[in-house]
């Protein structure tokens, strides 16, 4: 995956079972990235018991709460997350009740700790050792979590700090070199490979159903990073009871609104069928003594990049959740697709360079533009410069973590372009003893998963609109602003429809997300808030990693031209102006027809709600 030159390689024998028994990394040395190779060594534990004040940053709320609620750590740690105030952190720090202060926090919680430390009069930069645990999530989650980027700005200010994971993805941020970070690898000298069965299938659900029927068990743990996909699995498998979904607090609340009572945001024990999303399992300890669970990982390419797993990181992390089980039955069911055609590493880097040039050219024009009333034309044009614009943080600065996220997503997507690519990736990890099986189901018995957007279900949209209406009665209060902001962050389309279209229009649209989205786009065009509506309509109409017949492309493009009243005639080759494409021949009724696979968009949508 990555060619890394390690500054130190530490090998430990089978007799060592805890991180605290490895002197070279106990206590964890400052300015290091530690590749610990295997999960379950107790690296987090080693920092909790170390004789120094520590801040331990964990990727998700569920892990912070899980670690803090562990009887071993309940009295020796303080958990910082969304529900905890700066004042509460200050009281903990000022109380002097602990010999060594140990704060477990989400990335967003680091700001609260810094503020609280400043209130105590301490210098936060020198007072704590900061450890980022499961540091691979820095890059994997950077694309959609602003709290990760903000946390890293603060992280580099601390005098003593380190990152650790069994599966780190080396960051390219120049500050790591400037601050002389070293790469340490910790490896056992015994066979630590885990057995896994790779099932390549044309139907994920059919293969899952078959696997469960052929391998009866008291307990299944099924890892799939889509809540809507999990609901579809439960429905297709006809599971009526003994089921739990472990997911984020946000999705737990969505499911609760939908009447789903078996969703949990904290691990509280297992049942027969246990479904977990990726926002839940990283860093989690699942201790099961009385049964050997059957562990199933699902990658469904039709659900997009977020629903495929990386053999180098995700699969090891999943297998590492089960601490005490040696011979864990582990299966990865996938439906690799020839339509997955991501850019290779060189092409991805080239796109960054080309889009950067376009961005800088437009930025130069903007500074010299005389007609300030029309400056919004250039502002919107800047937003379309993909991928470079996507790699800028909220302050407009280039983020190496967003860059690494973009390159990493393309890397993982490549594995799912063919069964041989995925197999090669597994072999390249050197982490698994691999068995492979390919299964093809007849089309008449093939079951497909449904994947509607859970958070924009009609019931959720209806509840959000009702809440916005109720809030008008307390307009001006803190609750009014706080609740409106929450709805805006979680349901931006519904919020904007309420504000701009009005309740009567939303009702006439039957609370439908797509219809609200289309109405908002039309309103943008009418109010001249969108100078590039064709880009938005094309991005909405055409899906990535899907093949389209050339004749159908021309027809769809002409329909969009007609909607906007454009006089120009659409050509099928116009699609190359908006997408990187791959020529393809589709076979229909024994005849070959020209088609294109759409690999990647060349432009962002001007209106983020249209994407």
Protein Blocks (a to p, Z undefined) as FASTA:
>chain_A
ZZcddfbdcdddfklmbfklmmklcccdehiacdehighkommmmmmmpccddddddfbf
klmmmmmmpmklmmmcccddfklcfklmmmmmmnomafbacddddfklmmmmmmmmmmno
pafklmpccddehkllmmmmmmmmmklmmmmmmmmmpmbdcdddfkbccdfbfklmmnop
acdddddfbdfbdcddddddfbfklmmmmmmmmmgcfbdcddddbfklmmmmmmmnopab
hpacdddfklmmmmmmnopakbcfbdebdafbdcddfklmgopacddfkbccdddddddf
knojklcccfklmmmmmmmmmmmlmblcddddddddfklccddfklmmmmmmmmmmmmmm
mmmmmmmpmblmlmmmmmmmmmmmcfklmmpcfkopacfklmmmmmmmmmmmmmmmpfkl
mmmmmmmnopaccddddddddfklpccdddddfklgfklmmmmmmmmmmmmmmgoiaklm
mmmmmmmmmmmmlmmmmmmnojmlmmmnoopaklmmmmmmmmmmmnopafblmlmmmmmm
pcghiacdfklmmmmmmmmmmmnopabdcdfklmmmmpccddddddeehiacdddddfbd
fbdcfblklZZ
